[in-house]
Amino acid sequence: MLLRGDNMTDKALSGITVIDFTEGISGPYATKLLADYGATVIKIESPGVGDGTRRSGPFPDDLPHIEKSGMFLFLNTNKKSVTLNLETNAGAKIAQELLKNADAIVESYKPGTMDRFGLSYQDVKEINPKLSYISISNFGQTGPYKDYDLSEIVLYAMGGEMYSTGLEDESPLMLGPNMSLFQGGAIAAVGSLGTIYRSQLEGSGQHVDISLMECLAGSIDRRMATTLAYEYTGEITERKALSAVGYPLGVYPCADGYFELVGGLLRWNQVVQMLGSPPELLDPKWSTPEAMQDPELNAEFDEIFFPWILSKTKQELWSLAQANNIQSAPLNNMEDVASDPYFKEQGYFTNIAHPVAGDFLFPGAPWIMSETPWEIQTPAPLLGEHTQELLSAIGYTPNDLVRLREQNCI
């Protein structure tokens, strides 16, 4: 019988086994969340090739190596790696055997690919009726776009709020790379838990169709709000500078980098206090409803504001802004984040020792559970590291494994 929850007996998801047919970012992030809270996740990879993310940077010393990709190492903690050539009958048969005692399958192939391997939802339902089947794809399993390729920028442009991001006289802008893919993975993890829970209650699985396009179209990052606004008013949200609705509002340079604050409007008096109540800003002209949209007053304010903000560091500005109850934050680079006392006190960053890549700090728990905590018990697996162990557990002998390797099945 397949090993179940063998190394995490006191975790929130102990006893749940997931067979992971995903690669890239969204699928592996979904299964990482499950694995880090105790599920046994068995990652299926192609022999000699593995997940494509193994060839994505960053790499230590900028030297590419399939066992040293920072992205892969982060996304695949606590998982086991089995290499299977699903294009072969023997490889597909082994996958089916692994699924017999699993609770869930998560896959991110192009729609129709799992059908070709004999691993479609209908196929595996015959093998294991209780199995939860989660598919992650660009545009879902059906519809006019289901076979289309997708990149992060295309996804954000079509499904996200790219159209209204940026300045009105410039081209639209996307957010940071991979944000949409991680969001899709988080939603897939929630969908996985929902269907696994239902299966345990009712004894039958179901197919969960995760469309990255739809994940982003329902995003809290303005897309949901602007979609509803269009439905109610027929108006399209346009790009505009933040200063068009008040000041100071947005990101500004300072002595050691950049600082963001949300001032003006209802917080005007607090901004004046933060600046030391200069006499020029105590004039009643600044207190009229029209002042925040007056470009001439904005320019006059900038003459006072910019010398002040450029003379102060991010931490000095943050202390002043917080003391005056102004929403604000320093724009941290990665060095700032790594040395932030908040993260250090929380113990957020976790050291992971990998047998090939070495020791590195990685982001830690996305949420904290008091009784069944998150934990990194094993680093991301070497390619095929657990093939012999797990195939032996379902009845394959050493001679079988030799033969399967010779046939390029594992």
C-alpha positions as CSV (number, residue, x, y, z in Angstrom):
1,M,0.0,0.0,0.0
2,L,1.2,3.5,-0.7
3,L,2.9,5.2,2.2
4,R,0.5,7.8,3.7
5,G,1.5,10.7,5.9
6,D,4.5,8.8,7.0
7,N,6.7,11.7,8.0
8,M,4.2,14.2,9.3
9,T,1.9,12.5,11.6
10,D,0.9,15.5,13.6
11,K,0.2,18.0,10.8
12,A,-3.1,19.6,9.7
13,L,-3.1,17.5,6.5
14,S,-1.5,14.3,7.8
15,G,-2.9,11.2,6.2
16,I,-3.7,12.9,2.9
17,T,-1.9,11.7,-0.2
18,V,-1.7,13.8,-3.4
19,I,-0.2,12.7,-6.7
20,D,1.3,15.8,-8.3
21,F,1.4,16.0,-12.1
22,T,2.2,19.7,-12.2
23,E,5.1,21.9,-13.2
24,G,5.9,25.5,-13.5
25,I,4.5,27.8,-10.7
26,S,0.8,27.6,-10.2
27,G,0.5,23.8,-9.7
28,P,3.6,23.3,-7.7
29,Y,2.7,26.2,-5.4
30,A,-0.7,24.7,-4.8
31,T,0.8,21.3,-3.9
32,K,3.6,23.0,-1.8
33,L,0.9,24.5,0.4
34,L,-0.6,21.1,0.9
35,A,2.8,19.4,1.5
36,D,4.0,22.0,4.0
37,Y,1.0,21.5,6.1
38,G,1.4,17.7,6.2
39,A,0.1,16.1,3.1
40,T,2.2,13.4,1.4
41,V,2.8,14.9,-2.1
42,I,4.3,12.6,-4.7
43,K,5.6,14.7,-7.6
44,I,5.7,13.0,-11.0
45,E,8.5,14.2,-13.3
46,S,9.9,13.2,-16.7
47,P,13.0,10.9,-16.5
48,G,16.2,12.9,-17.0
49,V,14.3,16.2,-17.6
50,G,12.1,16.9,-14.6
51,D,10.0,20.0,-13.9
52,G,10.9,22.8,-16.3
53,T,11.3,25.1,-13.2
54,R,14.5,23.1,-12.4
55,R,16.1,25.2,-15.2
56,S,14.8,28.5,-14.0
57,G,16.9,30.8,-11.9
58,P,18.1,32.1,-9.7
59,F,21.0,29.7,-9.3
60,P,23.9,29.9,-6.7
61,D,26.8,31.8,-8.3
62,D,24.6,32.1,-11.5
63,L,25.6,28.6,-12.6
64,P,22.5,26.6,-13.9
65,H,22.0,23.2,-12.4
66,I,18.8,21.1,-12.3
67,E,19.1,20.6,-8.6
68,K,19.9,24.2,-7.7
69,S,17.1,26.3,-9.0
70,G,15.9,28.7,-6.3
71,M,12.4,28.7,-7.7
72,F,12.2,24.9,-7.8
73,L,13.7,24.5,-4.4
74,F,11.1,26.9,-2.9
75,L,8.1,25.4,-4.7
76,N,8.8,21.8,-3.9
77,T,9.6,21.4,-0.3
78,N,8.3,18.4,1.6
79,K,7.6,16.5,-1.7
80,K,8.8,13.2,-3.1
81,S,10.0,12.9,-6.7
82,V,9.1,9.9,-8.9
83,T,10.2,9.9,-12.5
84,L,7.7,8.4,-14.9
85,N,7.6,8.5,-18.7
86,L,3.8,8.9,-19.1
87,E,4.2,8.5,-22.9
88,T,4.9,4.8,-22.3
89,N,2.3,2.2,-21.3
90,A,4.4,1.1,-18.4
91,G,4.8,4.6,-17.1
92,A,1.1,5.4,-17.3
93,K,0.3,2.0,-15.6
94,I,2.5,2.9,-12.7
95,A,0.8,6.3,-12.4
96,Q,-2.6,4.5,-12.2
97,E,-1.3,2.2,-9.5
98,L,-0.1,5.2,-7.4
99,L,-3.6,6.7,-7.8
100,K,-5.4,3.7,-6.3
101,N,-4.7,4.7,-2.7
102,A,-4.4,8.5,-3.2
103,D,-6.8,11.2,-2.0
104,A,-6.2,13.7,-4.8
105,I,-4.5,14.3,-8.1
106,V,-3.4,17.8,-9.2
107,E,-2.4,18.3,-12.8
108,S,-1.5,21.3,-15.0
109,Y,-1.1,19.8,-18.5
110,K,-2.8,21.4,-21.5
111,P,-6.4,20.1,-21.7
112,G,-6.6,16.7,-23.3
113,T,-3.0,15.6,-22.4
114,M,-4.1,13.5,-19.4
115,D,-6.7,11.8,-21.6
116,R,-3.9,10.8,-23.9
117,F,-2.0,9.2,-21.0
118,G,-5.1,7.3,-19.9
119,L,-5.3,9.5,-16.8
120,S,-8.4,11.6,-17.5
121,Y,-10.9,12.2,-14.7
122,Q,-13.2,9.5,-16.2
123,D,-10.2,7.1,-16.4
124,V,-9.1,7.5,-12.8
125,K,-12.6,7.6,-11.5
126,E,-12.8,4.0,-12.5
127,I,-9.6,3.2,-10.5
128,N,-10.5,5.3,-7.4
129,P,-14.0,6.7,-7.1
130,K,-13.1,8.7,-4.0
131,L,-10.3,10.5,-5.8
132,S,-10.4,14.3,-6.0
133,Y,-9.2,15.5,-9.4
134,I,-7.9,19.1,-9.7
135,S,-7.0,20.5,-13.1
136,I,-5.1,23.8,-13.5
137,S,-4.9,25.3,-17.0
138,N,-4.7,28.7,-18.7
139,F,-8.3,29.0,-19.7
140,G,-10.0,26.0,-18.2
141,Q,-10.9,22.6,-19.6
142,T,-13.6,23.9,-22.0
143,G,-14.4,27.0,-24.0
144,P,-13.0,28.7,-27.1
145,Y,-9.6,29.5,-25.5
146,K,-8.9,26.1,-23.8
147,D,-6.0,25.2,-26.1
148,Y,-4.4,28.7,-26.2
149,D,-0.9,29.3,-24.7
150,L,-0.5,31.9,-22.0
151,S,2.3,34.0,-20.4
152,E,2.2,36.0,-17.2
153,I,1.8,39.3,-19.1
154,V,-0.9,37.9,-21.4
155,L,-2.8,36.6,-18.3
156,Y,-2.6,39.9,-16.5
157,A,-3.6,41.9,-19.6
158,M,-6.7,39.7,-20.4
159,G,-7.9,38.7,-16.9
160,G,-6.3,41.3,-14.6
161,E,-6.4,45.0,-14.2
162,M,-3.6,45.9,-16.5
163,Y,-5.7,48.3,-18.6
164,S,-6.2,50.8,-15.8
165,T,-2.6,50.4,-14.4
166,G,-0.2,53.1,-15.2
167,L,-0.4,56.7,-16.4
168,E,-3.1,58.0,-18.7
169,D,-0.7,59.1,-21.4
170,E,1.5,56.0,-21.3
171,S,1.0,52.3,-22.1
172,P,-0.6,50.0,-19.5
173,L,1.7,48.3,-17.0
174,M,1.7,44.8,-15.5
175,L,2.5,44.0,-11.9
176,G,5.5,42.0,-10.8
177,P,6.2,38.8,-12.7
178,N,4.6,35.5,-11.5
179,M,2.1,37.3,-9.2
180,S,-0.9,35.9,-11.1
181,L,0.5,32.4,-11.2
182,F,1.1,32.3,-7.5
183,Q,-2.5,33.6,-7.0
184,G,-3.8,30.8,-9.2
185,G,-1.9,28.3,-7.2
186,A,-3.3,29.5,-3.9
187,I,-6.8,29.3,-5.3
188,A,-6.1,25.8,-6.5
189,A,-5.0,24.7,-3.1
190,V,-8.2,26.0,-1.6
191,G,-10.2,24.2,-4.3
192,S,-8.2,21.0,-3.6
193,L,-9.0,21.1,0.1
194,G,-12.7,21.7,-0.6
195,T,-13.1,18.7,-2.8
196,I,-10.9,16.4,-0.6
197,Y,-13.1,17.3,2.4
198,R,-16.3,16.6,0.5
199,S,-14.8,13.2,-0.7
200,Q,-14.0,12.3,2.9
201,L,-17.6,13.2,4.0
202,E,-19.5,11.7,1.1
203,G,-17.2,9.0,-0.3
204,S,-17.0,10.3,-3.8
205,G,-14.6,12.5,-5.7
206,Q,-15.2,15.2,-8.3
207,H,-13.3,17.2,-10.9
208,V,-12.2,20.7,-10.1
209,D,-11.5,22.9,-13.1
210,I,-9.1,25.8,-12.2
211,S,-8.8,28.5,-14.9
212,L,-5.9,30.9,-14.3
213,M,-7.8,33.4,-16.4
214,E,-10.9,33.2,-14.2
215,C,-8.8,33.3,-11.0
216,L,-7.4,36.7,-12.1
217,A,-10.8,38.0,-13.4
218,G,-12.1,37.5,-9.9
219,S,-9.1,39.0,-8.3
220,I,-9.3,41.4,-5.3
221,D,-6.6,43.5,-7.1
222,R,-9.2,46.0,-8.5
223,R,-10.4,43.6,-11.3
224,M,-13.4,42.5,-9.3
225,A,-14.3,46.1,-8.4
226,T,-13.9,47.5,-11.9
227,T,-15.9,44.6,-13.4
228,L,-18.8,45.3,-11.0
229,A,-18.5,49.0,-11.7
230,Y,-18.8,48.3,-15.4
231,E,-21.8,46.1,-14.8
232,Y,-23.5,48.8,-12.8
233,T,-22.6,51.9,-14.8
234,G,-21.2,50.8,-18.2
235,E,-18.1,52.9,-17.5
236,I,-14.6,51.6,-18.2
237,T,-12.0,52.4,-15.5
238,E,-9.2,54.5,-17.1
239,R,-5.6,55.0,-16.2
240,K,-4.9,58.1,-14.2
241,A,-2.1,59.5,-12.0
242,L,-2.7,59.1,-8.3
243,S,-2.1,62.8,-7.8
244,A,-5.2,63.5,-9.8
245,V,-7.3,62.6,-6.7
246,G,-5.2,64.2,-4.0
247,Y,-1.7,64.8,-2.7
248,P,0.7,63.6,-1.4
249,L,-0.4,60.3,-2.7
250,G,1.9,57.6,-4.2
251,V,5.6,56.7,-4.3
252,Y,8.2,59.3,-3.7
253,P,12.0,59.4,-3.6
254,C,13.7,59.8,-0.3
255,A,17.3,59.9,1.1
256,D,17.9,56.2,0.8
257,G,15.3,54.9,-1.7
258,Y,11.6,55.3,-2.1
259,F,8.6,55.8,0.2
260,E,4.9,55.4,-0.3
261,L,2.2,57.2,1.5
262,V,-1.5,58.0,1.3
263,G,-2.0,61.5,2.5
264,G,-4.2,64.5,1.4
265,L,-8.0,64.5,1.3
266,L,-9.2,63.6,4.8
267,R,-5.6,63.3,6.1
268,W,-4.5,66.7,5.0
269,N,-4.1,68.1,8.6
270,Q,-2.1,65.0,9.6
271,V,0.2,65.6,6.6
272,V,0.8,69.2,7.6
273,Q,1.6,68.1,11.2
274,M,4.0,65.4,9.8
275,L,5.9,68.1,7.9
276,G,6.2,70.2,11.0
277,S,3.3,72.6,10.3
278,P,5.1,75.0,8.0
279,P,3.3,78.4,7.9
280,E,2.8,78.1,4.1
281,L,0.5,75.1,4.5
282,L,-1.6,76.7,7.2
283,D,-3.3,79.0,4.8
284,P,-7.1,78.3,4.5
285,K,-6.7,77.9,0.7
286,W,-5.5,74.4,1.3
287,S,-8.6,73.4,3.2
288,T,-11.2,73.8,0.4
289,P,-12.7,70.8,-1.3
290,E,-11.2,71.9,-4.6
291,A,-7.6,72.2,-3.3
292,M,-6.8,68.5,-3.7
293,Q,-7.5,68.7,-7.5
294,D,-5.8,72.0,-8.1
295,P,-2.6,71.4,-10.2
296,E,-1.2,74.8,-9.2
297,L,-1.6,74.1,-5.5
298,N,-0.1,70.7,-6.1
299,A,3.0,72.2,-7.7
300,E,3.2,74.7,-4.8
301,F,3.0,71.9,-2.3
302,D,5.7,69.9,-4.1
303,E,8.1,72.8,-3.6
304,I,7.7,72.3,0.1
305,F,7.3,68.6,0.2
306,F,10.1,67.3,-2.0
307,P,13.0,69.0,-0.1
308,W,11.6,67.6,3.1
309,I,11.1,64.0,2.0
310,L,14.5,63.9,0.2
311,S,16.2,64.8,3.4
312,K,14.9,61.8,5.3
313,T,15.4,58.1,5.3
314,K,12.7,55.5,4.8
315,Q,12.7,54.6,8.5
316,E,12.6,58.2,9.6
317,L,9.7,58.8,7.2
318,W,7.9,55.7,8.4
319,S,8.2,56.7,12.1
320,L,6.9,60.2,11.3
321,A,4.0,59.0,9.2
322,Q,2.9,56.3,11.7
323,A,3.1,58.9,14.6
324,N,0.6,61.0,12.6
325,N,-1.7,58.1,11.6
326,I,-0.9,58.3,7.9
327,Q,-1.0,55.1,5.8
328,S,2.5,54.6,4.6
329,A,5.4,52.1,4.0
330,P,9.0,52.1,2.9
331,L,9.6,50.4,-0.5
332,N,11.8,47.6,0.7
333,N,14.4,46.0,-1.6
334,M,15.3,42.4,-0.8
335,E,18.1,43.3,1.5
336,D,15.7,45.4,3.5
337,V,13.2,42.6,3.7
338,A,15.8,40.0,4.8
339,S,17.1,42.3,7.6
340,D,13.7,43.6,8.7
341,P,13.3,43.1,12.5
342,Y,9.7,42.1,12.1
343,F,10.5,39.1,10.0
344,K,13.5,38.2,12.3
345,E,11.3,38.4,15.4
346,Q,8.6,36.3,13.8
347,G,11.2,33.7,12.6
348,Y,9.6,34.0,9.1
349,F,12.6,33.1,7.0
350,T,13.5,29.4,7.2
351,N,16.9,27.9,6.6
352,I,16.7,24.9,4.3
353,A,19.7,22.6,3.8
354,H,19.8,21.0,0.4
355,P,22.2,18.2,-0.4
356,V,23.3,19.7,-3.7
357,A,22.4,23.4,-3.6
358,G,23.5,24.0,-0.1
359,D,22.0,26.1,2.8
360,F,19.7,29.0,2.0
361,L,16.9,31.1,3.6
362,F,13.5,30.7,2.1
363,P,10.1,32.3,2.8
364,G,8.3,30.6,5.6
365,A,4.7,29.9,6.7
366,P,1.9,31.8,4.8
367,W,-0.2,31.4,8.0
368,I,0.4,30.1,11.5
369,M,-1.6,27.3,13.1
370,S,-1.1,26.9,16.8
371,E,-1.8,23.1,17.1
372,T,-0.8,21.7,13.8
373,P,2.1,24.0,12.6
374,W,3.6,24.5,9.2
375,E,7.1,22.9,8.9
376,I,9.8,22.2,6.4
377,Q,10.9,18.6,7.1
378,T,12.6,17.9,3.8
379,P,14.1,20.1,1.1
380,A,12.9,19.9,-2.5
381,P,13.7,16.4,-3.8
382,L,16.4,15.4,-6.2
383,L,15.1,14.3,-9.6
384,G,13.7,10.8,-9.1
385,E,15.0,10.6,-5.6
386,H,12.0,8.5,-4.3
387,T,11.3,6.4,-7.4
388,Q,12.7,3.2,-6.0
389,E,11.2,3.7,-2.6
390,L,7.7,4.3,-3.8
391,L,7.6,1.8,-6.6
392,S,8.9,-0.8,-4.2
393,A,6.0,0.1,-1.9
394,I,3.5,-0.9,-4.5
395,G,5.1,-4.2,-5.4
396,Y,7.9,-3.5,-8.0
397,T,11.1,-5.6,-7.5
398,P,14.7,-4.4,-8.0
399,N,14.7,-6.4,-11.3
400,D,11.5,-4.6,-12.4
401,L,13.1,-1.3,-11.7
402,V,16.2,-2.2,-13.8
403,R,14.0,-3.3,-16.7
404,L,11.9,-0.1,-16.5
405,R,15.0,2.1,-16.5
406,E,16.3,0.3,-19.6
407,Q,13.0,0.9,-21.3
408,N,13.1,4.6,-20.4
409,C,9.8,4.2,-18.4
410,I,11.2,5.6,-15.1
